[in-house]
Amino acid sequence: MLSVVVLISGGGSNLRALLEAAADAEYPARIVAVGTDRPDAEGLRHAEEFGIPTFSVALSDFESRAAWGDELLNQIRQWQPDLTVLSGFMRLLPAGVVEALSPHLINTHPAFLPEFPGAHAVRDAVAAGATQTGASLIVVDNGVDTGPIIARERIAVEPGDTEAALHERIKPVERRLLIQAVLDIANGNLDLKELARA
């Protein structure tokens, strides 16, 4: 059984989908804890509903990003996860955290990488007048959305799309890619170490 820690910053819609998938006895992964950088993150309610332990490590409580990262890593390691998932986690992890966890550290992204990296991918796609964007799942490295691509899928940008409307169409694809990738990792059909070496 693959053990997973999920890190969130906001509403946790991808977390919710993964929790629902993992509630099926046939699904070979279990979420053991949910962490956040925001104690008021709405997505924590999903973890509470499913009886999953949570932890919060706020950057503002630390003198430096490095000290914050050390405590975040300490909290993650207490659960000894096989995989850590960044799902709407809106802070860049310090290099030491990435090096400690990668390649068993993955991230969802609302664009067809390498197009539109960064925190405002959906807004950037709309602003650029793109006719298509997408959803991606990557292994986290020390760049900004530059890690090895696990899966990605194209999504059309419709005429008149707003950032919010487009993002709502991207989210279900992100969820599907994430649930399938965790399944493939758990079943041994996806080797993150091999992918990172390629």
C-alpha positions in Angstrom: 0.0 0.0 0.0 1.5 3.3 -1.1 1.5 6.0 1.7 0.9 9.6 0.6 1.3 13.0 2.2 -0.6 15.8 0.4 0.4 19.5 0.7 -2.2 22.2 0.0 -2.7 25.9 0.3 -6.3 26.4 -0.7 -9.6 24.7 -1.4 -8.1 21.2 -1.9 -10.3 20.1 -4.8 -7.6 17.7 -6.1 -7.0 16.5 -2.5 -10.8 15.8 -2.3 -10.7 13.7 -5.5 -7.7 11.7 -4.2 -9.3 11.1 -0.8 -12.4 9.8 -2.6 -10.3 7.5 -4.8 -8.3 6.2 -1.8 -11.5 5.5 0.1 -12.1 2.6 -2.3 -10.6 -0.6 -0.8 -9.3 -1.6 -4.3 -7.2 1.6 -4.7 -3.7 0.8 -3.6 -2.7 4.1 -2.0 -3.7 5.8 1.3 -3.3 9.4 2.3 -1.7 9.3 5.7 -1.6 13.1 6.4 -2.4 16.5 4.8 -0.2 19.5 5.4 -0.5 23.2 4.6 1.3 26.5 4.8 -2.0 28.2 5.7 -3.7 27.2 8.9 -7.0 28.5 7.5 -6.8 26.6 4.2 -10.3 25.5 3.2 -9.1 22.2 2.0 -8.3 21.0 5.5 -12.0 20.3 6.0 -11.7 17.5 3.4 -9.0 15.8 5.5 -11.1 16.2 8.6 -14.1 14.7 6.9 -12.1 11.6 6.0 -10.4 11.4 9.4 -7.0 12.2 8.0 -4.5 13.9 10.4 -3.3 17.4 9.4 -0.4 19.7 10.1 0.3 23.4 9.4 3.7 25.0 8.9 3.3 28.8 8.2 6.2 30.6 6.7 5.4 33.7 8.8 6.3 31.7 11.9 10.0 31.3 10.8 12.9 33.7 10.4 13.8 32.2 7.0 12.5 30.1 4.2 15.2 27.5 5.0 14.0 27.2 8.7 10.4 26.9 7.4 11.5 24.2 5.0 13.3 22.3 7.7 10.2 22.2 9.8 8.0 21.3 6.9 10.3 18.4 6.0 10.3 17.3 9.6 6.5 17.2 9.7 6.4 15.3 6.4 9.0 12.8 7.5 7.1 11.9 10.7 4.6 10.2 8.4 7.3 8.3 6.4 5.4 8.7 3.1 6.3 6.8 0.0 5.1 9.8 -2.0 4.5 13.5 -1.3 2.0 15.4 -3.5 1.9 19.1 -4.0 -1.7 19.9 -4.9 -2.4 23.6 -5.0 0.6 24.2 -2.7 1.5 27.8 -3.6 4.9 28.1 -2.1 8.2 27.1 -3.7 9.9 24.5 -1.6 13.5 25.3 -0.4 16.1 23.3 -2.3 16.9 21.1 0.7 13.3 19.9 0.9 13.2 19.1 -2.8 16.5 17.2 -2.6 15.3 15.2 0.4 12.0 14.1 -1.1 12.4 14.1 -4.9 11.8 12.2 -7.1 9.0 10.9 -4.9 7.6 14.5 -4.9 5.0 15.4 -7.5 3.0 18.5 -8.4 -0.1 19.2 -10.4 -0.1 22.3 -12.7 -2.9 23.9 -14.7 -1.1 24.2 -18.0 0.5 22.0 -20.7 4.1 22.3 -19.5 6.5 23.6 -20.5 4.0 26.3 -21.6 2.9 28.8 -18.9 4.9 27.8 -15.9 4.5 29.6 -12.6 1.7 30.6 -10.2 -0.6 32.3 -12.7 -0.6 29.7 -15.5 -4.4 30.0 -16.3 -4.3 33.8 -16.3 -1.2 33.8 -18.5 -2.8 31.5 -21.0 -5.9 33.7 -21.3 -3.8 36.9 -21.5 -1.6 35.4 -24.2 -4.7 34.6 -26.3 -3.8 30.9 -26.4 -6.3 28.6 -28.2 -5.3 25.7 -26.0 -3.6 25.0 -22.7 -3.8 21.9 -20.5 -3.0 20.2 -17.3 0.2 18.5 -16.3 1.7 16.4 -13.5 5.4 16.6 -12.9 8.2 15.4 -10.7 9.3 18.5 -8.6 12.8 19.8 -9.1 14.4 23.0 -8.0 13.1 25.0 -11.0 9.7 26.5 -11.4 7.6 23.8 -13.0 10.6 22.4 -14.9 10.7 18.9 -13.5 10.2 15.7 -15.6 6.7 15.4 -17.0 4.7 12.4 -15.7 1.5 13.1 -17.7 -0.1 16.0 -19.5 -3.3 16.6 -21.5 -4.5 19.4 -23.8 -7.6 21.5 -23.0 -9.1 24.0 -25.5 -9.4 27.6 -24.5 -12.9 28.6 -25.6 -13.7 32.1 -27.1 -14.6 34.4 -24.2 -13.1 32.2 -21.6 -12.4 33.9 -18.3 -9.5 32.7 -16.0 -12.1 31.2 -13.6 -14.1 29.4 -16.3 -11.0 27.9 -17.9 -9.6 26.9 -14.5 -12.8 25.0 -13.7 -12.4 23.0 -16.9 -8.8 22.2 -16.2 -9.3 21.0 -12.6 -11.1 17.7 -13.5 -8.3 16.8 -15.9 -5.7 17.5 -13.2 -7.6 15.3 -10.8 -7.8 12.4 -13.3 -4.1 12.7 -14.1 -3.2 12.7 -10.4 -5.4 9.7 -9.4 -4.1 7.7 -12.4 -0.4 8.5 -11.6 -0.7 7.6 -7.9 -2.4 4.3 -9.0 0.5 3.7 -11.5 3.1 4.4 -8.9 1.4 2.2 -6.4 1.2 -0.7 -8.9 4.8 -0.3 -10.0 3.8 0.8 -13.5 5.4 4.2 -13.1 9.0 4.4 -11.7 9.7 8.0 -10.6 13.4 7.4 -10.1 13.7 6.1 -13.7 11.7 9.1 -15.0 13.9 11.5 -13.1 17.0 9.9 -14.6 15.8 10.0 -18.2 
